[in-house]
Structure formats: C-alpha cells, structure tokens
Amino acid sequence: MGGASRWWLHQALESLNHSLQDKLNIFQGDPLTILTTLIEETSASSIVWNRCYEPWRIARDSKIKTALKDQGIEVDSYNGSLLWEPWQVLKKDQTPYKVFTPYYRRGCLSKTPPRKPLGIPGNIRSQAVSQSALTLDKLQLLPSIPWDTEMRARWDISETAAQDRLDEFVIDELEDYREGRNFPNKANVSRLSAYLHFGQISTNTAWHRASDAAALIDNESSIDTFLSELGWREFSHYLLYHFPQLPSDNLQQRFNIFPWAENTDADLRAWQQGRTGYPLVDAGMRELYTTGYMHNRVRMVVGSFLVKNLLIHWHRGEEWFWDCLVDADLAANSASWQWIAGCGADAAPFFRIFNPVTQSEKFDKQGDYIRRYVPELADMPAKYIHAPWLAPAEVLAAAGVEVGANYPAPVVDIKESRERALAAFALTKNIT
Ligand SMILES: Cc1cc2nc3c(=O)[nH]c(=O)nc-3n(C[C@H](O)[C@H](O)[C@H](O)COP(=O)(O)OP(=O)(O)OC[C@H]3O[C@@H](n4cnc5c(N)ncnc54)[C@H](O)[C@@H]3O)c2cc1C
C-alpha cells in the first residue's frame, strides 16, 4: 500500500475498533497459518469473507479456501464491494466487454438491479481479543515524518462520516452533479472514493441513495451521470478481473514500442512537486500531496500532461498516485492511467491532449482553485493566472510574482510538446 492509503487504513481500523467496542482482532503474517490457529482457539466450524478482486488477492484467497475446505471447515465468500460480479456481465459470445457504454448500459443495467443495502446488525457476537492479536500501532501504518497535518484536518475517517458525506452530497450537491463535477472549485462531487475503496460505505448504499433521490430532485440526468460514474468504478474492477495484467501491461500492444522520453528525472520531480509552471497542473499536484485527493477533472489534466507533454511513462504517474492518493485503488488507478495514456481498453484517443491552459480557463475561470493550492499566485488577476508567463511585467510585479524565481517558468512549451507527442504516437500507428 502507498503512504496515504496506509494512513487512511490506520484511522479506518481505529474507528472500526471503536464501533466494535474494542473487540477488533488484528493479526499480521501468513493468513492461512493465522486462520488455522484461530480455528483451533475458537473451535470455529465456518469462515466467511468478502471477495477482493486484485489478482494476487484472488490467488491468495482461492488457496486459503481450498486449504480450509480440506480441513473440513465451511467457507463462504460474498460480494461486498461491487454492484455486479465481473463474471456475470459478458457479451453474447461470452467474452468480456472492452468498451464502457455497452458494458454498462447493455451489460450491467440489463442484469438484476444491485441489491438494497442491509442495515447495521443489531447484535454482533464477537470473541474477546485473542492472545495473539496485535495492537493497531504494531502495523506501523502511520508515517514517521508527520506529513499528514493537513490531511488530518481534511478528513473524518469513519463509517458515520461516510454516511453523512453521502447525505450531504445527495441533499445539496447531486442536483448539479452533471455540470458541476467538471469544476474543481465547486462542491459538486461526492468525495466518497476513499470510503468506497476501504468499504466504509458500500457502493450499493451510494447507488440506492442516489437512485432514490429521483423523487426529490428535478435534474434526473445528474442522477444518471452519478450512477454511471459508479459504473466506471465497476468497469475498472471488471477490466482488472478479466485482464489481470492491467496494472503493468499496455492493453493495446502497439504502445509497447512507444518512444518515451529519456532523462526525465527533473521533469518528473517538477510534476510530483507541483512546480511545472502550469498553474492548474501545479494546483492539482499540490492538492494531491497535501490532502491525498485530487479532483477528477484535474487528474485527467495532470495525467495527460505527464504522459503526453512530458512523454513520461504512465507507470510513473500510476506509482506516484498510488503513494499519494487516499483512494488509491489498483483497479481504478491502473484503468484510469491506461485511459489517459490512450493504451487502455476504452481509452481516450492518444491524440486527445488536454491543454492545461485552456482547461484552466474553462474549468477554473476565476482561478480560485489555483489560488487555493498555489499561494504564490494568490494575487494574480483571473485574466493572467492561467498562464502567468504571458502576463505584462507590471501585472506580475503588482501580484508579487517573478516567473522563474518565486513561481517556475513552464518546463515545456505546450505547442512543441504536443507536436512531439503526436510524432511519437505516429510511430505506433501501423502496429495492431
Ligand atoms: C489518472 C487517474 C487516476 C485515478 N486513480 C483513481 C484511484 O486510484 N482510485 C479511485 O477511486 N479513482 C481513481 N480515479 C477516478 C476518479 O478520478 C476518482 O474516482 C474520483 O475523482 C473520486 O472523487 P469522488 O469520490 O468525488 O468522485 P464522484 O465524481 O463523486 O464519483 C463517485 C464515485 O464513482 C467512482 N468513480 C468516479 N469516476 C471514476 C472513474 N473515472 N474511474 C473509476 N471510478 C470512478 C468513484 O468510486 C467515486 O467515488 C482516477 C482517475 C484518473 C484520471
């Protein structure tokens, strides 16, 4: 797990332990050995768990299931995180879908609707803490250097907080989701991704709560869009299940010969640190580093900038996001990076290169999102904040900005780097 996810997990386990009246049992080590010891300690005759979809977890859990069944234990696994099982949604010829819209509209929506969530159990009979259980601190999930000050202030990591967040979103923000979700400074996205990833709220709960809002709000297309974003979450797990090489291999093989740039350490560092000289990219990368989250529109812009303008392999972006995102998710992260890089199943075409300046002018018109995360530019007028190097000297002086000194000059030229990317892509065109 990356640093930000480990940090989130610590608080999530702490909160769960609290809900279970301090009866959460934590173990570390080989799961089969631990389960076997627990079976002996408790005389358990049956074991249940929720399924995971990462390839290494599927392999691990299948092995455990077989071994426990061989010991005469009853074992059952359940779907606790997806709306539809990946193996249930197939094309007529029984092969997996590779394109989102038919997968979701024709495949998923024609199946039995997602089940309604169950309430909190009234009574959980739980064992006292086992002799061999560890305290949470022993997992050493928290950082040794305290980089999490802002993150602590930003997130309330509990199941109740997830429920409250969903309520607030449905009541106040869902109605304008379709349009509002494009603007990073607007409060129209749910920010539920980390809670969903860690199972602090179920996708079924989000799905039904949003669907039921049709009775309350006029703009049903916003509900449809929100549900289809949950559909994208499903699709990424679906792709990972059917194409387990998703985190590492280009799904479109012609990208295997793509001529990535060399000697890119300085550019990669500038991107990671939010010092590229492109304010929207820098704001996004700093939002990520300080809060563990980045708005989806900005994730697309910074991703396109890394892969296309800097010509840096999508793996480097995937790794950095993995370490910094509180919602880091193997399926969503790798599917999204392949989508951005153009090499995925239903990917944005490579030639669709986001221009960070026009994206900024369109989606952060007044520059408020930029000002929040790039304080050096706080006093820049909206007209020039998207491309400060083009501002007249007197405007820069009045805003206290010195391009190349207290705010970086652009690391690449947008037009030239776009042409370089298209030329690189042209080399892959004749390969299928
Ligand atoms: C390069 C890149 C990397 C990404 N990495 C991750 C990741 O590691 N983990 C992750 O959960 N999402 C990832 N996403 C998808 C998306 O950006 C986030 O899910 C979304 O921004 C989370 O914010 P939200 O909860 O406010 O989303 P909302 O707009 O409120 O959407 C509701 C939920 O739908 C799901 N969702 C929305 N968009 C997508 C999408 N494109 N793909 C998959 N699920 C989606 C999420 O679970 C989200 O919580 C990535 C996107 C890009 C472009």
The ligand as an SDF file (V2000), in Angstrom:
LIG
                    3D

 53 58  0  0  0  0  0  0  0  0999 V2000
   -5.1570    9.2480  -13.6830 C   0  0  0  0  0  0  0  0  0  0  0  0
   -6.3290    8.8910  -12.8070 C   0  0  0  0  0  0  0  0  0  0  0  0
   -6.1360    8.0650  -11.7020 C   0  0  0  0  0  0  0  0  0  0  0  0
   -7.2200    7.7020  -10.8800 C   0  0  0  0  0  0  0  0  0  0  0  0
   -6.9990    6.8940   -9.7800 N   0  0  0  0  0  0  0  0  0  0  0  0
   -8.0600    6.5230   -9.0040 C   0  0  0  0  0  0  0  0  0  0  0  0
   -7.8560    5.6840   -7.8740 C   0  0  0  0  0  0  0  0  0  0  0  0
   -6.7410    5.2300   -7.5590 O   0  0  0  0  0  0  0  0  0  0  0  0
   -8.9440    5.3890   -7.0930 N   0  0  0  0  0  0  0  0  0  0  0  0
  -10.2060    5.8350   -7.4140 C   0  0  0  0  0  0  0  0  0  0  0  0
  -11.1560    5.5330   -6.6690 O   0  0  0  0  0  0  0  0  0  0  0  0
  -10.4190    6.5870   -8.5040 N   0  0  0  0  0  0  0  0  0  0  0  0
   -9.3890    6.9590   -9.3080 C   0  0  0  0  0  0  0  0  0  0  0  0
   -9.6170    7.7530  -10.3990 N   0  0  0  0  0  0  0  0  0  0  0  0
  -11.0100    8.0310  -10.8170 C   0  0  0  0  0  0  0  0  0  0  0  0
  -11.6430    9.3250  -10.2970 C   0  0  0  0  0  0  0  0  0  0  0  0
  -10.8020   10.4140  -10.5130 O   0  0  0  0  0  0  0  0  0  0  0  0
  -11.9850    9.2480   -8.7870 C   0  0  0  0  0  0  0  0  0  0  0  0
  -12.7140    8.0760   -8.5250 O   0  0  0  0  0  0  0  0  0  0  0  0
  -12.8330   10.4580   -8.3780 C   0  0  0  0  0  0  0  0  0  0  0  0
  -12.1880   11.6530   -8.6910 O   0  0  0  0  0  0  0  0  0  0  0  0
  -13.0810   10.3730   -6.8720 C   0  0  0  0  0  0  0  0  0  0  0  0
  -13.7540   11.5180   -6.4370 O   0  0  0  0  0  0  0  0  0  0  0  0
  -15.2620   11.4950   -5.9690 P   0  0  0  0  0  0  0  0  0  0  0  0
  -15.4630   10.4060   -4.9800 O   0  0  0  0  0  0  0  0  0  0  0  0
  -15.6140   12.8690   -5.5800 O   0  0  0  0  0  0  0  0  0  0  0  0
  -15.9900   11.0860   -7.3350 O   0  0  0  0  0  0  0  0  0  0  0  0
  -17.5010   11.2750   -7.7930 P   0  0  0  0  0  0  0  0  0  0  0  0
  -17.4890   12.0990   -9.0270 O   0  0  0  0  0  0  0  0  0  0  0  0
  -18.3850   11.7030   -6.7050 O   0  0  0  0  0  0  0  0  0  0  0  0
  -17.8850    9.7850   -8.2610 O   0  0  0  0  0  0  0  0  0  0  0  0
  -18.4940    8.8370   -7.3820 C   0  0  0  0  0  0  0  0  0  0  0  0
  -17.6570    7.5790   -7.3260 C   0  0  0  0  0  0  0  0  0  0  0  0
  -17.6060    6.9550   -8.6170 O   0  0  0  0  0  0  0  0  0  0  0  0
  -16.3240    6.3420   -8.7890 C   0  0  0  0  0  0  0  0  0  0  0  0
  -15.6630    6.9460   -9.9400 N   0  0  0  0  0  0  0  0  0  0  0  0
  -15.8430    8.1830  -10.4420 C   0  0  0  0  0  0  0  0  0  0  0  0
  -15.1040    8.3730  -11.5520 N   0  0  0  0  0  0  0  0  0  0  0  0
  -14.4300    7.2140  -11.7580 C   0  0  0  0  0  0  0  0  0  0  0  0
  -13.5010    6.7770  -12.7520 C   0  0  0  0  0  0  0  0  0  0  0  0
  -13.1400    7.5460  -13.7820 N   0  0  0  0  0  0  0  0  0  0  0  0
  -12.9810    5.5290  -12.6330 N   0  0  0  0  0  0  0  0  0  0  0  0
  -13.3600    4.7170  -11.6220 C   0  0  0  0  0  0  0  0  0  0  0  0
  -14.2290    5.0770  -10.6500 N   0  0  0  0  0  0  0  0  0  0  0  0
  -14.7760    6.3030  -10.7360 C   0  0  0  0  0  0  0  0  0  0  0  0
  -15.5250    6.5940   -7.5130 C   0  0  0  0  0  0  0  0  0  0  0  0
  -15.6540    5.4620   -6.6730 O   0  0  0  0  0  0  0  0  0  0  0  0
  -16.2220    7.8120   -6.9320 C   0  0  0  0  0  0  0  0  0  0  0  0
  -16.0840    7.9070   -5.5260 O   0  0  0  0  0  0  0  0  0  0  0  0
   -8.5330    8.1570  -11.2100 C   0  0  0  0  0  0  0  0  0  0  0  0
   -8.7070    8.9930  -12.3310 C   0  0  0  0  0  0  0  0  0  0  0  0
   -7.6300    9.3520  -13.1030 C   0  0  0  0  0  0  0  0  0  0  0  0
   -7.8690   10.2440  -14.2950 C   0  0  0  0  0  0  0  0  0  0  0  0
  1  2  1  0
  2  3  1  0
  2 52  2  0
  3  4  2  0
  4  5  1  0
  4 50  1  0
  5  6  2  0
  6  7  1  0
  6 13  1  0
  7  8  2  0
  7  9  1  0
  9 10  1  0
 10 11  2  0
 10 12  1  0
 12 13  2  0
 13 14  1  0
 14 15  1  0
 14 50  1  0
 15 16  1  0
 16 17  1  0
 16 18  1  0
 18 19  1  0
 18 20  1  0
 20 21  1  0
 20 22  1  0
 22 23  1  0
 23 24  1  0
 24 25  2  0
 24 26  1  0
 24 27  1  0
 27 28  1  0
 28 29  2  0
 28 30  1  0
 28 31  1  0
 31 32  1  0
 32 33  1  0
 33 34  1  0
 33 48  1  0
 34 35  1  0
 35 36  1  0
 35 46  1  0
 36 37  1  0
 36 45  1  0
 37 38  2  0
 38 39  1  0
 39 40  1  0
 39 45  2  0
 40 41  1  0
 40 42  2  0
 42 43  1  0
 43 44  2  0
 44 45  1  0
 46 47  1  0
 46 48  1  0
 48 49  1  0
 50 51  2  0
 51 52  1  0
 52 53  1  0
M  END
$$$$
